[in-house]
Amino acid sequence: MPPSLTDSEKKRLKHLEQKKARQVTYAKKHNGGKYGRRLHRTIAGIGKLRTRQANRRRDFTHRLTTDLAKNHGVVGIEDLRVKNMTASAKGTVEKPGKNVRAKAGLNRSILDNTPDERRRQLTYKARLYGSELRVVPPFHTSQTCAACGRVDPESRKGCGRLFACVHCGHEDDADYNASVEIEARARRTGGTVTNSTRSVPRTRVPATGRRRMREAPKPAHAS
């Protein structure tokens, strides 16, 4: 999803939130906690930006899920546990967490893409447009090679964008490699099919070979 707020809007939002914090502190010290007109204007400005952000996120999510359900017979998604994925890393007083700020940024990025809302919309839109939503196990999809099928965490060190299989030498974009594995799991038997409007169940035959690979770009012809 593209950024829900532009850089200037992010700066404006940060400025307003800092301004609100100062005004609230002043109100507690001098006005008995009563909010003045300036503080109300600041809160209204924050609400306006937050509403704009939510509207853009909602619009993109509806466009994406409608396109997937309307133009594809089978849609495969991972059965993600979003609540566990976005748990705080700050830990406790006895055992404080590590890289707390980095984890907080990752959590915001995950939640900004609303994975649970996308799944909810795909659930009813798949039924609406007659497609099939297949939910597959998410284990090791980012560490499985789309060419040879070997699982190895060394093939994708850290959170880099490159997937390089240490067994067969296959290299590709990490997200695309994982999407090929998710598609293969969705097409194989065992995936959970939900909300299909087909009156007669159809058995999907696994594709021959290992997995669908990215097509090589065709050479440009000289004019």
ZAMI-471458 format. One record per residue (C-alpha): residue in one letter; y negated, z negated, x negated; residue number from 1. Coordinates in steps of 0.05 Angstrom, whole numbers, plus 5000, padded with zeros to 4 digits. Last residue first. Layout:
REM ZAMI-471458
ATOM  aa     v     w     u    i
ATOM   A     Y     Z     X  NUM
...
END
This chain:
REM ZAMI-471458
ATOM  aa     v     w     u    i
ATOM   S  5007  5687  4741  223
ATOM   A  5052  5647  4696  222
ATOM   H  5108  5614  4733  221
ATOM   A  5110  5538  4733  220
ATOM   P  5176  5507  4713  219
ATOM   K  5210  5469  4769  218
ATOM   P  5206  5394  4765  217
ATOM   A  5274  5360  4757  216
ATOM   E  5300  5331  4822  215
ATOM   R  5307  5256  4824  214
ATOM   M  5380  5235  4828  213
ATOM   R  5423  5225  4890  212
ATOM   R  5478  5178  4874  211
ATOM   R  5548  5177  4844  210
ATOM   G  5584  5240  4863  209
ATOM   T  5598  5260  4934  208
ATOM   A  5557  5228  4988  207
ATOM   P  5590  5174  5029  206
ATOM   V  5611  5198  5099  205
ATOM   R  5572  5163  5154  204
ATOM   T  5614  5146  5214  203
ATOM   R  5578  5159  5279  202
ATOM   P  5575  5111  5337  201
ATOM   V  5569  5146  5404  200
ATOM   S  5511  5127  5450  199
ATOM   R  5460  5131  5394  198
ATOM   T  5401  5085  5407  197
ATOM   S  5410  5046  5342  196
ATOM   N  5378  4978  5338  195
ATOM   T  5414  4950  5278  194
ATOM   V  5465  4977  5228  193
ATOM   T  5487  4924  5177  192
ATOM   G  5511  4958  5113  191
ATOM   G  5585  4953  5102  190
ATOM   T  5601  5026  5099  189
ATOM   R  5561  5065  5048  188
ATOM   R  5498  5102  5068  187
ATOM   A  5455  5039  5064  186
ATOM   R  5483  5020  4997  185
ATOM   A  5468  5089  4969  184
ATOM   E  5397  5087  4997  183
ATOM   I  5385  5019  4965  182
ATOM   E  5410  5045  4898  181
ATOM   V  5364  5105  4902  180
ATOM   S  5306  5058  4920  179
ATOM   A  5321  5016  4858  178
ATOM   N  5315  5077  4812  177
ATOM   Y  5250  5096  4847  176
ATOM   D  5222  5026  4835  175
ATOM   A  5243  5025  4762  174
ATOM   D  5215  5094  4746  173
ATOM   D  5270  5132  4710  172
ATOM   E  5314  5130  4648  171
ATOM   H  5389  5142  4642  170
ATOM   G  5417  5124  4574  169
ATOM   C  5488  5114  4598  168
ATOM   H  5500  5041  4580  167
ATOM   V  5433  5010  4563  166
ATOM   C  5402  5040  4626  165
ATOM   A  5327  5048  4619  164
ATOM   F  5285  5029  4679  163
ATOM   L  5210  5034  4666  162
ATOM   R  5158  5000  4709  161
ATOM   G  5162  4935  4671  160
ATOM   C  5176  4869  4706  159
ATOM   G  5213  4835  4649  158
ATOM   K  5268  4876  4616  157
ATOM   R  5300  4929  4659  156
ATOM   S  5365  4956  4630  155
ATOM   E  5377  4888  4597  154
ATOM   P  5390  4859  4666  153
ATOM   D  5455  4899  4669  152
ATOM   V  5490  4927  4730  151
ATOM   R  5528  4992  4719  150
ATOM   G  5525  5045  4774  149
ATOM   C  5528  5105  4727  148
ATOM   A  5467  5145  4750  147
ATOM   A  5427  5099  4795  146
ATOM   C  5433  5042  4745  145
ATOM   T  5434  4974  4778  144
ATOM   Q  5383  4921  4754  143
ATOM   S  5330  4930  4808  142
ATOM   T  5383  4930  4863  141
ATOM   H  5414  4867  4833  140
ATOM   F  5426  4831  4899  139
ATOM   P  5386  4857  4957  138
ATOM   P  5443  4862  5007  137
ATOM   V  5432  4919  5056  136
ATOM   V  5397  4924  5124  135
ATOM   R  5408  4991  5159  134
ATOM   L  5358  5014  5211  133
ATOM   E  5383  5074  5250  132
ATOM   S  5340  5126  5284  131
ATOM   G  5330  5140  5358  130
ATOM   Y  5254  5140  5360  129
ATOM   L  5244  5077  5400  128
ATOM   R  5305  5039  5373  127
ATOM   A  5281  5052  5302  126
ATOM   K  5211  5033  5324  125
ATOM   Y  5236  4965  5348  124
ATOM   T  5268  4943  5283  123
ATOM   L  5221  4982  5239  122
ATOM   Q  5163  4941  5266  121
ATOM   R  5198  4875  5250  120
ATOM   R  5219  4899  5181  119
ATOM   R  5148  4919  5165  118
ATOM   E  5123  4852  5190  117
ATOM   D  5171  4816  5144  116
ATOM   P  5150  4857  5084  115
ATOM   T  5075  4843  5096  114
ATOM   N  5046  4881  5036  113
ATOM   D  4993  4827  5026  112
ATOM   L  5050  4776  5025  111
ATOM   I  5080  4807  4962  110
ATOM   S  5013  4814  4926  109
ATOM   R  4992  4743  4945  108
ATOM   N  5059  4716  4918  107
ATOM   L  5050  4754  4853  106
ATOM   G  4981  4725  4844  105
ATOM   A  5008  4655  4856  104
ATOM   K  5064  4668  4806  103
ATOM   A  5013  4687  4753  102
ATOM   R  4972  4625  4768  101
ATOM   V  5032  4579  4764  100
ATOM   N  5059  4607  4698   99
ATOM   K  5103  4545  4690   98
ATOM   G  5117  4490  4740   97
ATOM   P  5105  4416  4733   96
ATOM   K  5166  4371  4731   95
ATOM   E  5146  4298  4742   94
ATOM   V  5082  4316  4780   93
ATOM   T  5120  4368  4820   92
ATOM   G  5130  4443  4818   91
ATOM   K  5070  4491  4815   90
ATOM   A  5115  4552  4826   89
ATOM   S  5099  4561  4900   88
ATOM   A  5151  4596  4943   87
ATOM   T  5137  4670  4955   86
ATOM   M  5208  4696  4943   85
ATOM   N  5239  4640  4982   84
ATOM   K  5197  4655  5044   83
ATOM   V  5208  4729  5035   82
ATOM   R  5283  4725  5037   81
ATOM   L  5296  4799  5031   80
ATOM   D  5351  4837  5068   79
ATOM   E  5335  4902  5033   78
ATOM   I  5317  4964  5073   77
ATOM   G  5353  5028  5092   76
ATOM   V  5326  5077  5143   75
ATOM   V  5374  5128  5173   74
ATOM   G  5356  5188  5216   73
ATOM   H  5288  5197  5183   72
ATOM   N  5224  5227  5210   71
ATOM   K  5206  5180  5268   70
ATOM   A  5229  5114  5239   69
ATOM   L  5198  5125  5170   68
ATOM   D  5134  5156  5195   67
ATOM   T  5124  5101  5247   66
ATOM   T  5137  5047  5195   65
ATOM   L  5085  5075  5147   64
ATOM   R  5030  5088  5199   63
ATOM   H  5040  5019  5230   62
ATOM   T  5038  4984  5162   61
ATOM   F  4976  5022  5140   60
ATOM   D  4938  5004  5203   59
ATOM   R  4958  4931  5199   58
ATOM   R  4936  4924  5127   57
ATOM   R  4870  4958  5141   56
ATOM   N  4858  4913  5201   55
ATOM   A  4876  4850  5162   54
ATOM   Q  4827  4867  5106   53
ATOM   R  4770  4883  5155   52
ATOM   T  4784  4817  5191   51
ATOM   R  4782  4780  5124   50
ATOM   L  4716  4813  5107   49
ATOM   K  4684  4794  5174   48
ATOM   G  4712  4724  5171   47
ATOM   I  4680  4713  5103   46
ATOM   G  4613  4736  5129   45
ATOM   A  4619  4691  5190   44
ATOM   I  4634  4632  5145   43
ATOM   T  4571  4647  5105   42
ATOM   R  4529  4653  5168   41
ATOM   H  4556  4586  5192   40
ATOM   L  4537  4555  5126   39
ATOM   R  4467  4582  5132   38
ATOM   R  4461  4556  5204   37
ATOM   G  4480  4485  5184   36
ATOM   Y  4547  4450  5186   35
ATOM   K  4546  4375  5199   34
ATOM   G  4587  4335  5148   33
ATOM   G  4538  4277  5149   32
ATOM   N  4480  4323  5131   31
ATOM   H  4466  4303  5059   30
ATOM   K  4531  4291  5021   29
ATOM   K  4581  4326  5068   28
ATOM   A  4534  4384  5081   27
ATOM   Y  4522  4393  5006   26
ATOM   T  4597  4397  4992   25
ATOM   V  4606  4447  5049   24
ATOM   Q  4548  4489  5022   23
ATOM   R  4578  4491  4952   22
ATOM   A  4647  4511  4978   21
ATOM   K  4617  4563  5024   20
ATOM   K  4580  4595  4966   19
ATOM   Q  4644  4599  4926   18
ATOM   E  4679  4632  4985   17
ATOM   L  4620  4680  4995   16
ATOM   H  4620  4701  4922   15
ATOM   K  4695  4713  4922   14
ATOM   L  4689  4755  4985   13
ATOM   R  4633  4796  4955   12
ATOM   K  4672  4808  4891   11
ATOM   K  4733  4829  4932   10
ATOM   E  4689  4875  4974    9
ATOM   S  4661  4907  4911    8
ATOM   D  4731  4918  4884    7
ATOM   T  4754  4949  4949    6
ATOM   L  4795  4909  4998    5
ATOM   S  4864  4925  5027    4
ATOM   P  4885  4956  4962    3
ATOM   P  4930  5016  4974    2
ATOM   M  5000  5000  5000    1
END
